[in-house]
């Protein structure tokens, strides 16, 4: 084969343009769907890893008294109390956002967004409990949650990130935890 035998790509496209264009379309679509599959796989993997981490950390915090009671029961001998907080900002991946938008068009239960909020709430509560334990608390009372969406960044068409703030009153008992709960 000599240099004069090589046919320029432009001539090939002109001669069999439809075939070459069809092949290019298939290649581009194949790459597109491959990237979607990779994105879905990575998103699911990250979410599962986070859920496993939450379950392990919740098992460690299991013994810490955590309640939404506003008033301390009269039989509890509390010697100190202070504010503890835990917050998290969590975002949905692009593919879940896309699925939620499609589901929103027809209505119904948005499971992907529900999972996002559950993960955020669990993470915020764990961070609150971890702070309370680090500071020597025997329990946390009057636990509350606040949610807000963070404004969309310019050009971001997905579901905006969500911030969850958990806050409560850490308490210290005179004689250790009540009922041996911690």
C-alpha positions in Angstrom: 0.0 0.0 0.0 1.4 3.4 -1.0 0.4 6.8 0.1 -1.8 7.3 -3.0 -3.9 4.2 -2.1 -5.1 5.8 1.2 -8.5 7.3 0.7 -9.3 10.4 2.7 -12.1 10.1 5.3 -14.0 12.9 3.5 -14.3 10.8 0.4 -15.4 7.8 2.4 -18.1 9.8 4.0 -19.1 11.2 0.6 -19.2 7.7 -1.0 -20.9 5.8 1.9 -22.0 8.8 4.0 -25.2 7.2 5.3 -23.4 4.1 6.5 -20.6 6.0 8.2 -23.0 8.4 9.8 -25.1 5.5 11.0 -22.0 3.8 12.6 -21.0 7.1 14.2 -24.6 7.5 15.6 -24.5 4.0 17.1 -21.0 4.7 18.6 -22.2 8.0 20.2 -25.4 6.4 21.6 -23.4 3.4 22.9 -21.0 5.8 24.7 -24.0 7.8 26.1 -25.7 4.7 27.5 -22.4 3.4 28.8 -21.9 6.6 30.7 -25.5 6.5 32.1 -24.9 2.9 33.3 -21.6 3.9 35.0 -23.3 6.9 36.6 -26.2 4.7 37.9 -23.7 2.1 39.2 -21.5 4.7 41.0 -24.5 6.5 42.5 -26.0 3.3 43.8 -22.6 2.2 45.2 -22.0 5.5 47.0 -25.6 5.4 48.5 -25.2 1.8 49.7 -21.8 2.7 51.3 -23.4 5.6 53.1 -26.3 3.5 54.3 -23.8 0.9 55.7 -21.8 3.6 57.4 -25.0 5.0 59.0 -26.0 1.6 60.3 -22.6 0.9 61.8 -22.5 4.4 63.5 -26.1 4.0 64.7 -25.2 0.7 66.4 -22.3 2.5 68.3 -24.7 5.3 69.4 -27.5 2.9 70.3 -27.0 3.3 74.1 -27.1 7.1 74.1 -30.5 8.3 75.5 -32.0 10.4 72.7 -35.6 11.7 73.0 -37.9 14.5 71.8 -39.3 15.1 75.3 -39.4 18.8 76.0 -39.3 18.6 79.8 -37.0 16.6 82.0 -39.0 14.1 84.0 -39.0 15.0 87.8 -37.2 11.8 88.8 -34.2 12.5 86.7 -31.3 14.2 88.5 -29.8 16.4 85.8 -26.7 18.4 86.8 -25.8 20.1 83.5 -27.3 20.8 80.1 -26.1 22.4 76.9 -27.0 22.7 73.2 -25.7 20.2 70.7 -26.2 20.2 66.9 -25.6 18.1 63.9 -26.0 19.2 60.4 -25.5 17.8 56.9 -25.9 19.0 53.3 -26.7 16.1 51.0 -27.4 16.1 47.3 -29.1 13.7 44.9 -27.1 12.5 41.9 -28.0 13.6 38.4 -29.7 10.3 37.5 -32.0 10.3 40.6 -32.8 13.9 39.9 -33.8 13.1 36.3 -35.9 10.2 37.5 -37.6 12.4 40.1 -38.4 15.0 37.4 -40.0 12.4 35.2 -42.0 11.0 38.1 -43.1 14.5 39.1 -44.6 14.9 35.6 -47.1 12.1 36.2 -47.3 12.4 40.0 -46.9 9.8 42.6 -44.5 8.8 45.4 -40.9 10.2 44.9 -39.0 7.4 46.5 -35.6 8.7 45.4 -36.2 12.0 47.2 -37.6 10.3 50.2 -34.4 8.2 50.5 -32.3 11.4 50.2 -34.2 13.0 53.1 -34.0 9.9 55.3 -30.3 9.6 54.7 -29.9 13.3 55.6 -32.0 13.1 58.7 -30.1 10.0 59.9 -26.7 11.6 59.3 -27.7 14.8 61.1 -29.0 12.9 64.1 -25.8 10.8 64.3 -23.6 13.9 64.1 -25.7 15.4 67.0 -25.2 12.2 69.1 -21.5 12.0 68.3 -21.1 15.6 69.5 -23.0 14.9 72.7 -21.0 11.8 73.4 -17.7 13.6 72.8 -18.7 16.3 75.2 -19.6 13.7 77.9 -23.4 13.8 77.8 -25.5 11.0 79.1 -28.4 11.8 76.8 -30.0 14.4 74.5 -33.5 15.8 75.1 -35.8 17.9 73.0 -34.3 16.8 69.7 -35.7 18.7 66.7 -35.0 18.8 63.0 -34.9 21.7 60.5 -34.8 21.2 56.7 -34.0 23.6 53.9 -33.1 23.4 50.3 -30.0 25.3 49.2 -30.6 27.7 46.3 -29.9 26.3 42.9 -26.5 27.1 41.5 -26.5 28.9 38.2 -27.1 26.3 35.4 -28.0 23.5 37.9 -31.3 22.0 36.7 -31.3 19.1 39.1 -32.8 18.7 42.5 -31.2 21.2 44.8 -29.1 19.9 47.8 -30.9 19.7 51.1 -29.5 20.8 54.5 -30.8 19.1 57.6 -30.0 20.5 61.0 -30.7 18.4 64.1 -30.4 20.2 67.5 -31.2 19.3 71.1 -30.3 19.7 74.7 -27.5 17.5 75.9 -27.9 16.5 79.6 -25.6 15.1 82.2 -27.0 13.0 85.1 -25.6 13.2 88.7 -25.3 9.4 88.9 -24.8 8.4 85.3 -27.4 7.5 82.7 -31.0 6.8 83.8 -31.9 3.1 83.8 -28.5 2.2 82.5 -29.4 3.2 79.0 -26.0 4.4 77.9 
